[in-house]
Amino acid sequence: MKRFNLFVKLVEMILDVDCEFRDDVHHDLDDVLAGAVLGTNIILLSENLKKNMADNPLLVYLVLAHEIRHTWQFANQSYSFENYYTGKEAPEKYEMQECEIDANAFAYLVLQLVTGKTPKHNTWKIFSYDSIMLRVRELEFAFRLRCKNRDVRKLVSILKQYNKF
Ligand SMILES: [Zn+2]
């Protein structure tokens, strides 16, 4: 589990947020992997996510970075969540929401940072890929600047030892 703890620390450092992770509360996340509680810094982890930790660590990284980005969005009031669609209600509308595209683009950049590789389209099955890539290009410059921080670089080099895929 150490690698995931380090990963979370890294993402929190990049975004300057402090999240609370809960896996002990009842929720209806069984068919998704994790979820940020709207307007809070709380991230709920599902059993399903934990099962993926051994077999599909890249997916777990993507999900964690995505959810931590949502808490950053809440803290910075970057998006309105008033008419938010969940994946269950409307899968296509859900994916194309700006907050989801932003969270996926951010997760993409983090994954690239810690693995040194470009995440493949099929790492997470998603059809908003082109929109995500546009957002990646918008975020890239500021993201790289944040990652020049010495503590960020230190954590990345430790994580890279875990990530010899
Ligand atoms: Zn999301």
Residues whose N, C-alpha, C, O or C-beta is under 5 A from the ligand:
A	BS01	ZN	E100 A103
